[in-house]
Amino acid sequence: MSASPSSGPTRRLALYALAVCVLSVAAAVVSFVQGSWLGVVWVLLAGLSSNMTWYYARRGRVRDRAGSVTG
């Protein structure tokens, strides 16, 4: 059981965003190896999902810290 119930969804979203980031990087590599410029779109998606991962991971840590101080 986690320290605060609200940290569960944020950690899950961070993991989903990380999975999207890893898969989009792999798709970009495959796309560039095949000679397609569509890989640029995959790189942009990887950047967006990377930022989402950091945001949700930090948000979860802040909520855990706030829950442990007040709880």
Steps between C-alpha positions, in 0.01 A plus 500: 500500500635843409554794735215699348222371276541789254858403411390175332343654189788744450758222516295293260478793257877550530559135412263520202673814375838329541377203296380734224836677507698177464275371223512826307880507519508146364257598222715802415812285473324249276355779288835671451674170423243439226574844360169661586474853631191400697745434784494872574141464620603210724783707647255781580265250664791363703582850624141567600460170682836548673380831638175337612698227677705752696191705585297208635797346683579830672134560578480156665813565708369838617168345601676217685717748685202720590303195615778372724550840669133565572397135546 
